[in-house]
Amino acid sequence: MSVDNPFYHRGAIRQAEHFYGREAEIAEILSLLRNGQSVSIIGPRRIGKSSLLMHLCRPATRVPLDLAPPKTLFVLIDCQELGGCPPEEVYEAFFYGLQDAAEAINIDLQPRGEIGTYRNVDRAINQVSQNETSVVLLLDEFELLAANEQLTPHFFARLRGLTTKYGLAYITASQRPLYAITADEKVLSSPFFNIFVTISLGLFSDADAHQLINNRLIGTDIECSAAQRQYLIDLVGTHPFFLHVAGYHLFQLLEQGEQLDTPEQLSVIDAAVEIESESHLHYLWNNLTADEQYALATSEGAIDVIRMLEQQCLLHKVGEEGHVTTSNVLRRYVRRQKVEGLIQAGPFVIDPLRHQVKTGTQSVSLTTSQFDLLTRLGGRFGQVVHGDELEQAVWGEVLVDDPDRLKTLIKRLRRAIEPYNDWIVSERGVGYALRPPETIG
């Protein structure tokens, strides 16, 4: 009997029973709020910021730290609707959010004066406070509010003033830190931006990723083995959105009775997962600077660039091996992109200017002649390069009476690049190609 695929989430998780994980972050956020501290949640697109804010708004989530109604009122505002709006419309959204939340605890908020004014919002919060109820304002997609050129430093100073007058606290959610999302330096200098503790929302742990998959399958007749779960995690990493994408396609195949016991059998899901992930990865890639793209492709860069890529869940550190991309899907995507100053050819990332070659996290030590030879082959990846062209790339116009010198250099290069030596393919009587060995013949 067919059942609904439980890996259907592509947007925010709106039902409490479907929310999973983030216990440590929730405990930290609520502890800070209980002490009157405002919080800035940062994390990449689709990491679960909106889902987390919705979960925080559920009274049952806040009971353990004594922040449930009527003691505390949580007001969630979606700033997607406020990008480019004048302050009057922002104040109006704040008031209506307060009014709706207050109604749930039997506080009747009526506008006093014009709705779209600071004074009306101030009076509404004052009325709630008189009921010995504190207010937490949750601002999702906050970058759209912070970058709103119609909002002045005075506007944000007034928001800061509410924390002093009434003990109001804020939770903002944005993809990047507050200092990186404001439209105006004068706005950034507002005291409003100095009241936040930053909490990064990142990847799940490996254990949480396994448990997420298991939890989704509760109530179905489908079982997922540890090997199948690990294949998904290797493919898409521990990003919750991508886990749902991969889980969806695995569930479909398992429900159809497909035999998926080996990595070769499981690889049938790769193409579907990559197609669905493409637009999201494209968005992330196009929002990186040239330096960030280079660092993602090479796993090397300035400390602040590497930290930013970690925060965006694109790189993570693995033991002593250094930084690596967070999933096979991401690595494959990056390898297909044009990166300024790099040649990406199969497992090889070649930097002609720095005279560097990497395979994964490993640097490959080559002589100048070997490097020049690999660079020419990599620049024509997948194509046969004539022997004469390769000789000229390595030795220029210098004539040497040694018909076997190119063949000898190829042998030495193959030894230097092991275990990828079979990626250099000989085309008898023509030349050589750098391409996957399985395409031979």
Phi, psi and omega in degrees: 000129182286138176237161179296141178291122184282351181263053187264353188290119173239348177238199180296146179274115188257352180250131186303322184291344180264352180280136181222140171082195178067024182300317182295317180295318180298314180299318181293316180298312183293325177296318178296316181297322180298334177264014176077017184265137175276153188229136172250115177265123179238146179177159184292168178306134176065023176278347177116020181296312181296319178299320180294316179299317178297322180292323177295331180286346179284124182308321182299329179294328189264353182303316184301334180251019173059043179240018180278162176299151002272006183293323183224138179250120177260127183237114182262124179241127176270108184284356175301330182276355188248358178296121179085357180282150174290162183302330181301319180288329177292313178299323179297316178297319178299315183296312181297325175297317177298317182298315180296317181292321181293326180301327181293340178245026173062036170251120183266104179266120176245140181299142175243101187088201181291137184295318186275051180226156175297320182301320180295318178296317179302313181294324179295316179294322177300317180296318177297318181297326179295341175270015181057038176243127176271158185241135170240123180258117181259121186246098180278150184054047188296336181302329180290331176281317182295329182267005180288111186290349178274352180259121186269169173303328179297321178301312182289329176297323178294320176299321177297321181298330179295330178292325180286318185286321190234001183072016177299143177237155180243147164237118175254149176233125182210162181285328182235164180302156184303323182294343185259001188239002182275149182276342190217133178299328179294323177295316181299330180284353178299141179299344178303323187277002181257006188255007190255141164262131184268132175236124180270133176258112187239204182292154171291157168289164179299320180294318179294324179296316177300315184291325177302314180297315179298317181298323181294332184274352178299131181092358175248170177266005183268133175246142181241122182286163177300322180293321178293318177297317181294326177298316179299317182294320176295324183289312188243000181080196183251022174288124186300323179296312182291329175297322177294320178299310182293320179298323179301312184287326176295316181300318181302316182289319179296322180294330179278000177084016180294143176276114185228065185257337183244160176304324179296318178292320181292335183296351179294341180275346188303312185298316181295319179294318181294321179297314182289332182277343190305311185295322179293315178295324177298318178299312180298316182297315183288347176263009175263147173285170178299320179295321180291321177296318178298315182295324179292323180287329185252348186061027178223146178168181178299153184303317182293328178290315179298319179296321179296319179292327174294316181297326178276007177061035179256329174234149169214156183269135180241100178052226180270000184285344183095198184271142177222160175296153191278357177197161176292323179299316179294316180301315180296321179298312182299322181295338180273354185267153174275123181242126183302127177087003182232152166246120178251118185221102181060231181281357188260132171244114189246127176249098183299325183290317181271356180057050182235146174226133177230147168235109187064234179267358185267130173276142181253125181270119182230149170288169179300318180294317179296318180296314179300322180292313180295322179298317180293318178295318180294324179293340178242040188308130179087350182252154175278127179254126183298144181304319180299321179293321179293319179298318180294323179296328183269313189247000181066219183268007182292127181268128178227133182277070180212091184294343183259006186295324179291319179298320179295318180294322177299316179299317181292323178294319178300319178296323184289334185256011177306142011270018182260023184297330183279004174282344175268111188253131179270132173249101189308129176080357182239298183172219185222157177225148172257113183197166181299137184296334182290348179272002181298135176083000000 
